[in-house]
Amino acid sequence: MTVLMRMIALTAGTALALGAQAFAGGDDYDAANDTEGAGPAYFGFVRDQRGAPVSDAQVFLTPKSGEPVALKTNVLGLYRSHVNKDVVPDDVTISCEKSGYKQDKVFRRTPPGAKDMFIETDCTLRRL
Amino acid sequence: MKCRAADPGPRLASKETGVPDQRRTASRFTLALRRVRDTSLAIVAAVAAFVAPASAQSPDTILINGKIVTTDAAPAQALSVHDGKIAAIGSSAEIRATASPSTRVIDLGGRTVIPGLIDSHIHAIRAGLTWKTEVHWIGIRTLTGALDRLRTAAKTMPKGSWLIVAGGWTPRQFKEDRRPTQAEIAAAVPDHHVYVQELYSRVLLDPGGLAALGVPPELAARVETERDKDGAPTGWLLGDNRAISDLFDLLPRPDFAQKLAGTRAFFRALNAMGLTGVIDPGGYNLSIPDYQPLFTIWREGGLSLRVRYSLSAPRRNHELEDFQELTQVLPMGFGDDWLRFNGIGENGTWGLYNNDKPTDAQKDQLAEVLRWAVGRGMTATFHWHNDKAVHHLLDVLERVDRETPVAKLRWSIAHLNDASADSLRRMKAMGVGWLMQNAFYFRGEAFLGQRGSEPMRFVPPIVTAARMGIPIGGGTDAHRVMGPNPFVCLQWMLDGKTLGGAVMRGPEEIPSRLEALRIYTEGSAWFVFDEGSRGSLAKGKLADLVVLDRDYLTVPVEEIGGTTALLTMVGGRVVYAAGAFEAYEDRPPFR
């Protein structure tokens, strides 16, 4: 798939997602609405193997091409950020790390190929 | 006995029938005997007249040796019930002293008793229709277990028939932490069609399900087929609330007997969860004829909980016409303590139902309906899902309120999980209440993805709204977007945690246990003008109560969600009992 095709697919997906939101109502809260400019929002939780949130963990959003985005989880183990609007979500790899832990597994909840502007991926760390 | 003794009937009868008066020919002895008889009867009558009121005062039932939770005083040990109402509350000794030999004595063995819970926004009527013909995944903790439910159901359902999971679950509840695949459901029940609905956002069908449903082109155009990364359909269909509801309407419907049985079973299931009342807001997939099973059970005296219901607009662009037609013989408040009509909503007009961008014409349309409702003294409840667009609804309400104040009608807005202080202030100014549910128990993480974490400390703003003096009712919105268990909701109110374990609410918006309980009882009762008659345990109130398997006030918060009822009483009748209390269960009719 060429870059142009990806951009077309993403644009179409964005239009569909936004259209569906406006019509559906349901889950459409007063979103930060930062996806139009910054692209899909990547979010999720970093937890330890017992399910407890891990704060101050490093999370990396790494696209196939381009610079990765690094951010930290908050006190709830939550992270949320963007890569850029030209990157297809399926091409973004998410990883997490923290001193004293090693990454156990990464679980993307949003199905691959979904035309969703909010991409949820959880990361589990195991204490060393 | 009293009437018969004083009854001069035989003498009058003799005159009326022309038979000569026997007294003229009676001997003195006979007269003396008659005087003795009459005197004796008079004495018996007098004694009876004295004793009868005393007997009437003795309780029908007493509950002793328990922990009776009253919301305005320290817990008591016991209470008595007479004629469906609470006659007294006090110590076990005090209450036992009021009992007569015919009084039913229930020894609580130290158990906690709370007022009967009232779900102020639950689609109970709709859920009841299909409760016996659906497969339920509510509360199941593994996907394997969920698939087993399908297998079990398949054993009793004819081959080729539909197995329907109509919601009430989320992938996060499963240990596997994911949705089922089409291959999994096909392998589990290869000889049946399967429809699995997740909230109002997606539906999974078996491989032959789409063809069997017969989706019309107009609906197919509103539904998206989910595909995997290779472009192959996954079996999941995506759509908005209306599209998903329309898909559901294509499924075969239960017959009347199944609807009756389902309604009885669902209400009993709610009793087992401690519910003694529901407030039903109509909604999707509920037509006017669908109310008949409810009415049938009510006529038979078989309702095991109190139902208040409002009517949602049946037809798009015919809202006022339909409301006018239906309510010609259904005035506001029509019914009795068990079943009562409570106005219009949650869909007042389709133009302002799940529509963030209503036109001026659509707002005018709602205003017209509401002016009509005001003129008939009707309450109204409104579904609204977010704060960012609720100004459209509030603008219309304020327009009507300026013409005629609506406070006394007890209107309400349901959901509005992220209500802002400004929206709450506008509601407060009109006397509009807030029906709050635990939607974020299932969908909190999605909200975080949309908004980030900062606003979450205040959603929903339970304590803020309570401090502002806004009437709040507790509920679930079950059974498609949430399970109906009130204790799951109460736990969520108290710990703010999603099913996935994310803490959604800061301590600022965590109510106390009694405050949360009050919201789910007295708070809910307010919306149907019942707070004077139920919602708390006090002398003179209806004897609607629940004996719990654990002490709601003292168990760890994380154990509250697992609470079950051991005995549920509505109007003095034990509509549900389990375990050591099983023998106390009454049989319908309950009135």
Interface residues (C-beta under 8 A of the other chain):
Chain A: L16 A20 A22 F23 A24 G25 G26 D27 D28 Y29 D30 A31 A32 A41 F43 G44 F45 R47 G51 P53 N74 L76 L78 R80 D90 F107 R109 P111 P112 G113 A114 K115 F118 I119 E120
Chain B: P171 D177 R178 L199 Y200 S201 E224 E226 R227 D228 K229 G231 T234 W236 L238 D240 N241 N354 N355 D356 K357 H385 N386 D387 K388 N417 D418 R443 E445 A446 F447 L448 G449 Q450 R451 G452 S453 G500 G501 A502 V503
